[in-house]
């Protein structure tokens, strides 16, 4: 918004679940705990969260006081949701407080495909504009969740501007690998990624990569998990045979994707969208099970044989051994993955949203356009 419209558009970003209620904050923390320790529990957790589609059918059940204060004080022209639990009830509340003609409501759904894992909470039937990442997810929302086809558009990824602007040249890529990461330029880099909360299986994965250290090396990110960072760093010191770079939490994921030959990650939509943008093939980590939303992402790529999935160290050893002996198999995967890359410009989605918000502006007052993102 700032890049395209300067100060003509005022944006306020809210972490509504974390800040509005102890109940929803507990839900977020529980989600992160499950992600780090018991991924299989995401299935009952997901089914419980689906109940919000009934609790929030026409009102905000938890955190309504905080949300209403934000809307009353800020008086936005657009309420924009990028989370499945911030649609139902929230849009009705905003219209009730500000008036039907004075606010517009929009959603960006980040899911890659439809089916089990595509939450009912994503779709508020009264939404003014619904942005879908893919045609597959769009069709599911229309056919299975009753979304009006005239209110939905496919706009691909919704990534920060720096992802599109900070592109490494071949020379910059070489220097980043050798100088910034201290890795070798003559071996494939396996990016062993994690979510921001630090959910990982690094200590199970690294010994497997070590077995093929004459051809592969590792770039490891531990997220906000200090314990994992210390353990992986110790493993690195004890196993100097494997060329390896270890990071804690970082904001250079888009650069790491550009220098890596493949990424091992769970099916988080942000990481996978950056991998697709930079054509870095994905090995889906389903150690301990795979959460419903991750199933949607894995299904999207796996159905076109454009990704691989591992459930144990043995699966990874077999996969790397296969690529070690038959390099053409990896090249075929990389070609299939690259063919799925989106060509859309996220600026179009921003312009759509601003155009929508302008419909709620009273020209006689000429206020600055205001957007709340949640």
N, C-alpha and C positions, 0 to 999 in steps of 0.2 A: 504494500500500500504506500509506504513512505517513498519507495523508489519511483513509483509511477505517478503519484499524485502530490508528493511533498506534504505540506501542512494543510492542504485543502481537505484531507481526510484524517480525522482523529481516530486513533485505534486504542482500545483498552483490552488487554488480554487478561483473562481471569482463569485461575485454576479452581474452577467452581466446586468440584467434588472435594478437593483437599481442604478448601478454606470455608465452606459453607456449613458443614455439619460434622459432628464427631462420628456419626453413623457412616456417612459416605467416605470420610477420611479413613476410618477403620477398613472399609471395603477396599480402598486403594492399597492400603498397607498389606491387607490379607492377600490381595492379588499378587503383589510383589513378593511376598513370602512364599506363596505357592509356586510362583515362577522359579524362585531360586532353589527350593527344596523338594517340592512334591508336584511336579507338572501334571500327574494323573488326576489330582484333585480339581483341576480346572473344569472337568466335566460337570461334577455336581455344583461347583461354584457358578458355572455358566447358566445352568438351569435355574438356580436361585435368582441370579441377576435378571433373568428373563421375566420374573414376576414384576419387575419395575414397570414393564409395559402396561400392567394393570393398575399398579399403585399410582403411577404418574399419568394415567390416562388423560386427565384434563386439569391436573394441578401438580405442583411440585410438593412431594411428600416430605423429603428430608432436605433441610437447608433453605426452605422457602423464604425465611425472614432475611437472610443474607442476600439472596438473589433479588428479592423485591427491593431492598435498599439500593443495590447496585443499579437496577433499572430506573428507579425513581430519581436517584441523584444524578445519574449520568445521562439519562434520556436518549438512548441510542436510536438511530434510524434503522440500524440493522443488527440483529442478533445472529451470530454465525457460529454454529456448532461443529466441532471436529471430533466429537466423542459420542459413542452410541448411547450413553446414559444422560446426555444433555439435550435431548430433543423433546420427547413427550412431556407435557406439562409445562416446560420452560417457555415454549412458544406461546401457549395460551395465556400464561401469566404475563408475559411481556405485552401482549395485545390488550389484556384487561387493564393493565396499569396505564399504558400510553395511548390506547385507542387503536382500533383496527386500522385506521388510515395513516397512523403516525409511525409505524414500525413494520419492517419486513423481517422475515425469518428464513435462514438458509442453513443447509447441512452439507458438509463434505464427508462422504463415506469412503474410507481408505481400503475397504475390502477388495481383494482381487477377483473373487468369484462368489457364487451363492451356494446355499445348502446349509447343512448343520454347522453352526458357528456364525452365520450371518444373523445377528441379533434383531429381533423385532423392534428393539428400542431405537434402532437407527432411523426407522421410518415414522415420522409424525405426519399423518395424512393431510394436515392443513399446511404443511411446509410450502413456502412460496417458491423456493428454488432448491433443487437437490442435485449436488454434483457427485457423480460416480467416477471411480477410477477407471473401470473397464466396462465394455459392452456386456460382458458376461454378468457382472454384478448388477448392472442396470436392468437387464432382462429379468433377473431374479426378483429385484425390488418391485418391478411392475407386475409380474405374473404371480408372485407368491405373497407379496405384502401389500398389494393394492395401491401402489403409488401411481398417481396420475402421470401418464407418459409426457404430457405437455409441460410438466414441471421439472423434468430431469434432463441432465446433460452429461455427457462423458468428457472429462477434461484431463484424464491421465494423472500424472504425479502432481503433488502439491509440495514441492521441495523449496528450501530457502534459496534466495538469489545466488549466494556464493557457490552453490553446487553447480550452477550453470556458468558462472563467471570464472571460477578458479579451475581452469583446465590445464593440465600439465603437458608441455611439449615433450617429445622424445628425450631431449637433452635434460629437461627439468625432471622428468621421470627417473632417469638414470642417476642424477645427482641426489634426488630425494631418497632413492633406495640405498645408495652407497654412503651418503654423508648424513642425512637426517636419521635413517634407520640403522645404519651400520650393517646392512645385509649385502649379499653378493648379487651381482647383476646377471650371473650365468646360471642361476637356479630359479625354478618356479617358486613363487611366494604363495603360501596358503595363509589367508587371513582368517585367524581363529577369533571370531567376533563374539560379542555378548550384548545383552540389553543394558540400558543405563543403570539398572539395579544390580547388575553383576552376576546374573544367572549364567552358570557355565559348567562345562565338563572338561576344562583345559587339561587337568592332570591325567585324564584318561586318554585324551587325544594326542598330546605331545609325544608320548613314547612311541606311538604308531608312526608319526611323521619322522621321528628319529630313525626308524628302520630304513627309511628311504632318503636319508640325509644327503646322499650324493646327487640327488635330483631335486629335492624339495627343501624349503626352509619355511620358518613360521614368523608371522606377525601377529602378536597376541594382544588383545585389549580386554581388560578386566572390569571396566565400568566402575561404579561406586561400591566396590567390594574390596576393601583394604586387605582383608584376610586372604582373598584369592590372589591379589597382587603380590603379597609377600611370599606365598607358597609357590607361585609360578616363577617368581624371581629366583628363589632358592633352587628350584628345579633347573632353571637355566644355568645357574652357576655350576651345578653338579653334573650337567650334561653338555659340555662345551662342544661336543661333536656336531650338534645341531645348530646351525646358524639361526638365531632367534632374536627377535626384538619384542620387548614387553612394555606395555603402556597401562596406566590406570584408566581414569576417565579422560576422554579427550573430545575435542570438537573438530578433529581432522578426518572424520570418517570418509568424507568424499575424496580426500587425497589418498587415504589408505586403499580405497576401492580402485583408484586409478592405477596404482602400482602393483596390485595383487593379481594373480592369475586365477584365483578361485577364493570363495569365502565359505567357511563353515559357520552356520548361524541357525538359530531357531527362526520360525516363520514370521518374525516381526515385520509389519508392513513397511516401516520406514527404512530399515536396513535393506530389505529386499528390493525396495524401489530404487534406492541408490545403487545397489548392485546391478540392477537391470539398466539403469541409466548409463552406467559406465561399463556395461557388458562384461561384468565379472561373474562367471557362472557360480551357482549356489549349490552347496551340499547341505541339505536340511538336517539339522541336528534334532533327532527325536528321542534322545536318551531319556529314559524315564517316562516316556509318553509324549504326546503332542496335544496342545490345548486346542479347543474347537476353532478359534479364530486362525490359529496357525495352520489348521487343516485346509482352510480356504485358500491360503497362499500357496501351500505345497501342492494342492490339487491343481491350481491354475498352471503351474509350471510342469508338473509331473505328467499331466495328461498329454502334453506335446513332447514328452521325453527331452525337455530342455533343462532338467535339473536331476540331482541324485538325492537320495535320502538314506541316512544311516541311523541305526538304533543301538549300536554297540561299537566298541573299539574294533572288534573283529570285522564288522561291516566296512569300517574305514580302511582297515588293512587290506581287505580284499579289493576294494575300489582303487586305492592307490597302487596296489600291485598290478592290477589290470591296466591302469594307465601307464605304469612304469614299463610294462612289457609291450603294450600296444598304444603308443602315443596318438595314433590316429583316432582312437575312441574319444579321447579328450577333445581333440580338435573338432570332431563331429558334434559333441555336446556344446562346445563354445559357439559353433555356428548356429545351432538350433536356439540357443539362449539369446544370441545377438539378434536373431530374426524377430524376437518378441518385443524388442525395444520400442517404446512409445516415441512419437515424433511431435507431440503436442507442446504448446508453449503455455506455461502456467499463468503468464500475464493475461491470457484470455479469460481465465477464471476470475482473476481479480477485477477485470473490467466488467464482467457479468455481475459481480457482486456490487460494485459501486453503482452501476446502472440501476440495479434493483433497489438499492438504498435511496437513490435520488428520487424514487417515486414516493418516498415517505417524507420528503423535505417540503416544508411550507415556504414557497418562494418569496412570500411577502416578508418573512423574517430573515431569510438568507443566512441561516446558521451554518457553521462548519459541519460537514457531514461526519457523523459519529458512528463507529462500529464497535460492538463488543464481541470479542472472540472468546469462546469457552471450550 
